[in-house]
Amino acid sequence: SMAMVLGACGAKQQAESVKGTEQKGTEASTAAKEESKEADSKADAGDGKTYKVGILKFMDHPSLNQIEDSLCEELDSLSESSGAKYEYKEYRLNGQGDASVLNQMTAQLLSDKVDVIVPIATPAVQVVQSGTEGKNVPVVFSAVSDPVSAKLVKSMEEPGGMITGTSDYLNTDAIMNLIFAANKDAKKIGLLYSKSEDSSKAPIEDAKKFLANKGVEVVEKTGTTTDEVNQAVDALIAEKVDAIFTPTDNTIQKAELSFYEKLIKAKIPHYGGADSFALNGAFAGYGVDYVQLGKATADMVDEVLHGGKETATLPVQTFDNGIATVNTDTAEKLGFSMDELKEVFKPYCTKVEEIKTNQEFAK
């Protein structure tokens, strides 16, 4: 998830790690695209095919903004290279984390007769899926951690309907390994998440399994508003947990800036499922590169609209979750040395990024 603030230096490696079949598909289609570029532009020049791309982001939030910016950048570059033209500026919407707004905006995109809808983050995708039922509009989602559990697709390999996309599926065991690499004596782990977010369910179950096998005590606290999240954090501090884990949970991420200083004061490292947690003061974030995720989503839009691929058979793309992002300010205040952290994290990451506390990623 560690969106490269330093630019997508991990992009090539990420692209290579796209799993098996998808990888061959993507690379082959990229190569084919290169070769047939001239033929395509000639073929399409006749009808000068322009596609309207509706983008519906769940809420304004650093990781989701990063995905959206990267998606739009890639659509621009495809408009120059692929022979098709992608228009999204009029159809780029933000659902403000509100289900009724998301519903309204889905209806708006349908009345704008967009050729595809790209919802970003699970709650937005679920609204778009029900809003487009029977409407024959393809949906290419981005950043759905568990598309099968969220009942969006039948399987990752064969989505089976009008919907496919990219997943920021999180390997929870890898984050657990980071927690114990940094503190091998940890005896009590806090789990902090929102019950209202489907994408948090599976990683929380995985974390519980991992910790039970290790014989480590677990303290679970949840919240659905920033106030509730702060109460949950206070409760975890009172329980004297050794570390706290949060999956790719938008609710907790949104609240991070309001409580990270309390956790520093209590000397408790917070590990989150995206680099935006670390950006907003958490000790560490871990997961997929969101810049790469946005780019891959745009490429799938191109495969569906311009390449004529069926969403039903176009596999959901997953990535190697290999980047840990450590907040150097927080690490220092918690008494960690960056050199030692890089050493102990090395076996579990393709890369360790450093970040300082800020509200947004530097453009």
C-alpha positions in Angstrom: 0.0 0.0 0.0 2.9 2.2 0.6 2.2 4.5 -2.1 5.5 5.8 -3.2 5.7 9.3 -2.1 9.0 9.3 -3.9 7.4 8.4 -7.2 6.5 4.9 -8.3 10.0 3.5 -8.0 8.4 0.2 -7.1 6.2 0.2 -10.1 8.2 -2.2 -12.3 8.6 -4.7 -9.5 5.0 -4.4 -8.5 3.9 -4.9 -12.1 6.0 -8.1 -12.3 4.5 -9.4 -9.1 1.0 -9.2 -10.4 -0.1 -12.8 -9.9 0.4 -15.5 -12.5 -2.2 -15.4 -15.2 -3.0 -11.7 -14.8 0.7 -10.9 -15.1 1.0 -12.7 -18.4 -2.2 -11.1 -19.6 -1.1 -7.7 -18.7 2.4 -8.0 -20.1 1.2 -9.6 -23.3 -1.5 -7.1 -23.8 1.0 -4.2 -23.2 3.3 -5.7 -25.7 0.5 -6.2 -28.2 -0.7 -2.7 -27.5 2.7 -1.3 -28.4 2.8 -3.3 -31.7 -0.7 -2.6 -32.7 -0.6 1.1 -31.6 -0.3 2.4 -35.2 -2.9 0.0 -36.6 -5.2 0.9 -33.7 -4.9 4.7 -34.1 -5.7 4.2 -37.9 -8.6 1.9 -37.2 -10.0 4.2 -34.6 -9.3 7.4 -36.3 -12.3 6.7 -38.5 -14.8 6.8 -35.7 -12.5 8.7 -33.3 -13.9 6.7 -30.4 -14.3 8.8 -27.2 -15.3 7.1 -24.0 -16.8 8.7 -20.9 -15.2 7.4 -17.7 -17.3 7.9 -14.5 -15.1 8.0 -11.4 -16.7 7.7 -8.0 -14.4 7.9 -5.0 -15.7 6.8 -1.6 -14.3 9.8 0.2 -11.5 12.3 0.3 -8.6 10.4 1.9 -4.9 10.3 1.1 -4.7 6.7 -0.3 -7.9 7.1 -2.3 -6.8 10.4 -3.7 -3.5 8.9 -4.7 -5.3 6.1 -6.6 -7.6 8.6 -8.3 -4.8 10.9 -9.4 -2.8 7.9 -10.7 -5.8 6.6 -12.5 -6.5 9.9 -14.2 -2.9 10.3 -15.2 -2.8 6.9 -16.8 -6.2 7.6 -18.6 -4.6 10.8 -20.0 -1.5 8.9 -21.2 -3.8 6.1 -22.8 -5.7 8.9 -24.6 -2.5 9.8 -26.2 -1.2 6.4 -27.0 -4.1 3.9 -27.4 -6.1 5.4 -30.2 -9.1 5.8 -27.9 -9.9 9.0 -26.0 -10.9 8.9 -22.3 -12.9 11.8 -20.9 -13.4 11.8 -17.1 -13.1 15.5 -16.0 -16.9 16.0 -16.0 -17.5 12.7 -14.3 -15.1 12.7 -11.4 -17.1 12.5 -8.2 -16.5 12.2 -4.5 -19.1 10.4 -2.4 -18.0 12.1 0.9 -18.3 8.8 2.7 -22.1 9.0 2.6 -24.3 6.2 1.2 -27.1 8.6 0.0 -24.6 10.8 -1.8 -23.0 7.7 -3.4 -26.4 6.5 -4.6 -27.2 9.9 -6.0 -23.9 10.1 -7.8 -24.3 6.7 -9.3 -27.6 7.7 -10.7 -26.0 10.9 -12.0 -23.3 9.0 -13.8 -25.9 6.7 -15.4 -27.9 9.7 -16.6 -24.7 11.1 -18.0 -24.5 7.9 -20.0 -20.9 7.1 -19.1 -19.3 4.1 -20.8 -17.8 2.7 -17.6 -17.9 3.5 -13.8 -14.8 3.3 -11.7 -15.7 3.2 -8.0 -12.8 3.5 -5.6 -12.9 1.6 -2.2 -15.4 -1.1 -1.2 -18.3 0.9 0.1 -18.4 2.9 -3.2 -18.2 -0.2 -5.2 -21.1 -1.9 -3.4 -23.4 1.1 -4.0 -22.4 1.3 -7.7 -22.9 -2.5 -8.1 -26.5 -2.3 -6.8 -27.2 0.9 -8.7 -26.0 -0.5 -12.1 -27.9 -3.8 -11.8 -29.4 -4.7 -15.1 -28.1 -1.5 -16.7 -25.4 -3.0 -18.9 -22.7 -0.6 -17.8 -19.3 -2.2 -17.1 -17.8 -1.4 -13.7 -14.0 -1.5 -13.1 -13.3 -1.0 -9.4 -10.2 -0.1 -7.5 -9.0 -0.8 -4.0 -11.4 -3.6 -3.0 -9.6 -5.7 -0.4 -11.8 -8.7 -0.6 -14.1 -8.7 -3.7 -15.4 -12.2 -3.1 -16.5 -11.7 0.5 -18.0 -8.3 -0.4 -20.1 -10.4 -2.9 -18.9 -8.2 -5.9 -17.4 -11.1 -7.9 -17.9 -14.9 -8.0 -14.2 -15.5 -8.0 -11.0 -13.5 -8.5 -10.2 -15.4 -11.7 -13.7 -15.3 -13.2 -15.6 -12.4 -11.8 -18.7 -13.6 -13.7 -20.7 -10.4 -14.2 -20.5 -6.7 -15.3 -17.8 -6.0 -12.7 -14.0 -6.5 -12.3 -11.1 -4.4 -11.1 -8.0 -4.2 -8.9 -7.7 -5.4 -5.3 -5.5 -4.1 -2.5 -5.8 -7.4 -0.8 -3.7 -7.4 2.3 -1.5 -10.2 3.5 -2.2 -9.8 7.3 0.4 -12.4 8.4 3.1 -10.2 6.9 2.0 -7.2 9.1 1.9 -9.5 12.1 5.4 -10.6 11.3 6.5 -6.9 11.2 4.9 -6.3 14.7 7.0 -9.2 16.2 10.1 -8.3 14.2 10.0 -4.9 15.9 9.1 -6.3 19.3 9.6 -10.0 19.8 8.3 -9.9 23.3 4.9 -8.4 22.5 2.3 -10.2 24.7 -0.8 -8.2 24.0 -2.0 -6.9 20.7 -4.8 -4.4 20.1 -7.0 -4.7 17.0 -8.6 -1.4 16.0 -11.1 -1.2 13.2 -14.7 -0.2 12.2 -17.4 -2.9 12.2 -19.1 -0.9 9.3 -16.3 -1.7 6.8 -16.6 -5.1 5.1 -13.0 -5.0 4.0 -11.8 -5.1 7.6 -13.5 -8.4 8.5 -11.2 -10.9 6.8 -7.9 -9.3 7.9 -9.2 -9.0 11.5 -10.1 -12.8 11.5 -6.7 -13.6 10.0 -4.9 -11.5 12.7 -6.9 -13.3 15.4 -5.9 -16.7 14.0 -2.2 -15.7 13.8 -2.2 -14.3 17.3 -4.0 -17.3 18.8 -1.4 -19.6 17.2 1.3 -17.5 18.8 -0.5 -17.6 22.2 -0.7 -13.8 22.3 -3.5 -12.0 24.0 -5.9 -10.0 21.8 -7.9 -6.8 22.7 -10.5 -5.8 20.1 -11.9 -2.3 20.0 -14.1 -0.7 17.2 -15.6 2.6 16.3 -17.6 4.0 13.4 -17.1 7.7 14.1 -13.9 9.7 15.0 -15.2 10.2 18.6 -15.8 6.4 19.0 -12.4 5.6 17.4 -10.8 7.9 20.0 -12.6 6.2 22.8 -11.5 2.8 21.4 -7.9 4.1 21.4 -8.2 5.3 25.0 -9.5 1.8 25.9 -6.5 0.1 24.2 -4.1 2.4 26.0 -5.8 1.6 29.3 -5.3 -2.1 28.5 -1.6 -1.5 28.0 -1.4 -3.3 24.6 2.1 -3.6 23.1 1.1 -2.7 19.6 -2.1 -2.0 17.6 -3.1 -3.3 14.2 -5.6 -1.8 11.8 -6.4 -3.2 8.3 -7.2 -1.0 5.2 -9.9 0.7 7.2 -11.0 4.1 6.0 -12.8 5.0 9.2 -9.7 4.5 11.4 -7.4 6.1 8.8 -9.7 9.2 8.7 -9.3 9.5 12.5 -5.5 8.8 12.7 -4.5 12.5 12.9 -6.7 12.9 15.9 -5.2 10.2 18.1 -1.6 9.3 16.9 0.0 11.6 19.5 -1.9 9.8 22.3 -0.3 6.5 21.1 3.1 8.0 20.9 2.8 9.3 24.5 1.7 5.8 25.6 4.6 4.3 23.6 2.4 2.1 21.5 3.2 1.5 17.9 0.3 1.6 15.5 0.5 -0.6 12.3 -2.0 0.1 9.5 -2.8 -1.5 6.2 -1.8 1.5 4.0 1.0 4.1 4.0 -1.6 6.8 4.6 -1.7 5.6 8.2 2.0 6.4 8.6 1.6 9.6 6.7 -1.0 10.7 9.3 1.2 9.8 12.3 1.0 6.0 12.8 4.3 4.2 13.3 4.0 2.0 10.2 1.8 1.2 7.2 2.2 -1.8 5.0 0.5 -3.0 1.8 0.3 -2.3 -1.9 1.6 0.6 -3.9 -1.5 2.8 -4.5 0.0 4.7 -7.4 0.5 1.3 -9.2 -3.0 0.3 -8.3 -4.5 3.4 -9.9 -2.5 2.9 -13.0 -3.4 -0.8 -13.3 -7.1 0.2 -12.9 -6.9 2.6 -15.8 -5.2 -0.1 -17.9 -8.2 -2.5 -17.2 -10.6 0.2 -18.2 -8.7 0.4 -21.5 -8.8 -3.4 -21.9 -12.6 -3.4 -21.4 -13.6 -0.4 -23.5 -11.0 -0.2 -26.2 -9.8 -3.8 -26.1 -13.3 -5.3 -26.0 -12.5 -7.7 -23.0 -15.5 -9.1 -21.1 -15.6 -8.0 -17.4 -17.0 -11.5 -16.6 -13.8 -13.2 -17.6 -11.2 -10.5 -16.9 -9.5 -11.5 -13.7 -9.3 -9.2 -10.7 -5.7 -8.0 -10.3 -3.9 -8.4 -7.0 -0.4 -7.2 -6.2 2.6 -8.2 -4.1 2.0 -6.4 -0.8 5.6 -5.7 -0.2 6.2 -2.1 1.0 6.5 -1.0 4.6 6.3 2.8 5.3 7.7 3.9 8.6 7.0 7.3 10.1 10.5 8.5 11.1 9.1 11.1 13.6 6.9 8.6 15.3 9.6 5.9 15.3 12.1 8.2 16.9 9.6 9.2 19.7 8.8 5.5 20.3 12.6 4.8 20.7 13.2 2.8 17.5 16.3 3.2 15.4 15.6 3.3 11.7 18.7 1.3 10.9 17.6 -1.5 13.2 14.1 -1.4 11.9 15.2 -1.7 8.3 17.3 -4.7 9.3 14.5 -6.6 11.1 11.8 -5.7 8.6 13.9 -6.8 5.6 12.8 -10.4 5.5 9.1 -9.3 5.3 9.2 -6.4 2.8 10.3 -5.7 -0.7 11.2 -2.3 0.5 11.1 0.1 3.5 10.0 3.7 2.8 10.4 6.6 5.2 7.8 9.3 5.7 7.1 12.2 8.0 3.7 13.2 9.5 1.7 15.2 7.0 -2.0 15.6 6.1 -1.6 14.7 2.4 1.0 13.0 0.2 3.3 15.5 -1.6 2.2 15.8 -5.2 
